[in-house]
Amino acid sequence: MKVKKVVSNLVKEHLKEAFLWYNSKQTNLGKTFLKEVSMSVNYLCQNPLLFQIRYNTIRIAFLENFPYGVHYEYFSDKN
């Protein structure tokens, strides 16, 4: 199943801020954070229905090593 990723500018800004904050705490920790986010998003693109709907149409997948969750919506072409 092909999934199109759309990331808002606000999310990009939050990721940048978190990256800079983690890097200020430990060298390369920001890079590790972004890598985990990227891996999580790629996994969700392969398995978009894995997580239940938490509110309205939003699903949440929490990162394993950082206190963040990926909030996302999945729209099927089969409607």
SULQUISUL-V116820 format. One record per pair of residues at least 4 apart in sequence whose C-alpha atoms are under 6 Angstrom apart, sorted by the first residue. I is the first residue (numbers start at 1). J is the second residue. D is the distance in whole Angstrom. If there is no record, write none. Layout:
i={I/I}
j={J/J}
d={D/D}
This chain:
i={3/15/19/22/22/23/23/23/23/44/52/53/53/53/54/54/58/58/59/59/60/60/61/61/62/62/63/63}
j={45/19/30/29/30/27/28/29/30/48/59/57/58/59/58/59/72/73/71/72/70/71/69/70/68/69/68/69}
d={6/6/4/5/5/5/6/5/5/5/6/6/5/5/6/5/5/5/6/5/5/5/5/5/6/4/6/6}
